[in-house]
């Protein structure tokens, strides 16, 4: 048994379920995790709720006569960028051409799928994975994009492993900040006050895991966490890499070559899923107007490693200018303060980002007024004061179990 697609998540949309399962048997034997649906509408709902690395789309299925084209059109309109491979039958040549124009990566004639499907899937995914780090550096929120860019350009083996572990921790931290910002405060199981006061890499992952169990956890947080660990069984590798990071930090030895390969694979797969499915903007509003119906905000979009991009967004409620917001494609903006703060330099049109990094303590310990600590997300100079009125231990107590 080969393992060319080990762990790859593939959604198969075909109304001929028995035929589709037979055609996809080589993919399953190669390690892919397959999910089957029988129409485009169900496929679109699946993409909205679970991470997938590749879509296999039959051209002729519901809804309508050419449901495959309908699905590709809806994915394109919705901002999804995951690779897709279309399955065509007799008499659908024109529809295949249209599918490729709509962004499909490749196509396979159903009659030839038994011999070609595995090879085509491997090629499409290999091409995407080879460019996934580059995609992450241009399409992800700036704090993550910078970490992926540093990892991508590092050649020295030991330094590359270290940068990879930093990138992994950056994912945990950013996801946790999204969770804390978009979820109703509630005690987090297994999180102690001292962990909040001085969070480690393991703490960030534990925070994500605990937040993920809450019933109203924010959608973008849940989606981001699923790109890294879509199943509970995927946690083991992450825990092993956290242990490797702890060993490296305490001089107990460097990660093995196998762990380095696993880390690279994990980061590439996350980068692929995130670049395919990230549909929100990390923004800082600079001005705002109201036309009697909606608010129009001028914002700086923090995406990739280049300078912020000026944009306009329409929102239903006012936001505080100068503070970071996540603006999802189909939902209300999410304020990220006090967990994530920004400072703007109006002369250079640049924005610096700072993330929650624990608590300042005095001789009395964690008193209600104890302020947050922040860590910069760039390589610029240290900043003496970064603060917010709600950035105190009092805010954190709602998340800590008594």
Secondary structure, 3 states (H helix, E strand, C coil): CCCCCCCCEEEEECCCHHHHHHHCHHHHHCCCEEEEECCHHHHHHHHHHCCCCEEEEECCCCCCCCHHHHHHHHHHHHCCCCCEEEEECCCCHHHHHHHHHCCCCEEEEHHHHHHHHHHHHHHHHHHHHHHHHHHHHHHCEHHHHHHHHHHHHCCCHHHHHHHHHHHHHHHHHHHHHHHHHHCCCCCECCCCHHHHHCCCHHHHHHHHHHHCCCCCCCHHHHHHHHHHCCCHHHHHHHHHHHHHHHHHHCCCCCCCHHHHHHHHHHHHHHHHHHHHHCCEEEEEEEEEEECCCCEEEEEEECECCCCCEEEEEEECCCCCCCCEEEEECCCCCEECCCCEEEEEECCCCEEEEEEEEEECCECCECCCCCEEEEEECCCCCCCCCCCCCCCEHHHHHHHECC
